[in-house]
């Protein structure tokens, strides 16, 4: 079994346990439970906070701006796909 499938299985089992006070035992989407599921899967405000960061499209633009403002640079580099889809 691949790592991605194992991770999906773990998350599928853990997510219902983390939702407090909500009944998500219904597996079929109906007009009565649609709003509940929609609200459950929509991202929360804190999950979208990364959008407030003024990301730079290139490292060189960040270097120039950092030198002008005398501020450090965060360089995020990685090998592979962030969701393990390599």
N, C-alpha and C positions, 0 to 999 in steps of 0.2 A: 504494500500500500504506500502511495507516495506521501511525502511530507504535507503537501497541500491538502490532500484528502483527510489526513489525520487531523490537521489543524481545523479544517472545516467541521469535522465531526465533533471535536472538542468544543468549538464555539457554538455549534448547534445545541449541544447539551448544556452548556454553561449559560447561555443568554436567557433562556426562560427562568433559570434560577435567580438571576440577578434582577429581574423585573419584579419590583415589590408592589403588591396590591393590584396587579393586573392579571386577568385571566386570559391566557393565550393558548388554551387547550384546543380551540377550534382551528382546524387546519384548512378548512375550505373558506375562501374569501366570499363573503356575501354582502348584500347591501346593508345589513345591520352591523357587521363588524368591520366594514371598510374604514371608517373614520378612526377607529381604535388602532388598526394596523398601520394606517397612514401616519398617524401621530407617533407611533412607536418607531418607525423606520426613518423618519425625517431627522436630519442632523440637528443636534442641539446647538445653541449659540456658542458655547465654549468649544465645540468641535470645529467650528468655522473660524476660530480666532487667528489661525495662521494666515488668513487673507488680509489681516491688518498690517502684516509685515511688508515693507516696501522692498520686495525681492528685486534683484537686478538680473537682467537677462544674460549678461556676460560678466566674467570675472574681471575683465579689464575696466569696465564701467564702474564696478565696485571698488577697484583699486584707486581709480582717479577720485571718486567721491570720498573714499576713506581718507586719502591723503589731504584733501581739501578741508575735511572736518576733523582731522586728527582722531579718527575712530578706528577700532579694529574691524576685521572682516571675519565672518563665519563662512568657511568654505565647506559645503556638504558634498562629499564625493563618495561614490560607492561602486561596486562592481556587480552588475546584474540588475535584474528587474526588482523594484521595491516590494512587489507582491509575490516574489519567488516564482515568477512565470518565465524562467529562462530555460 
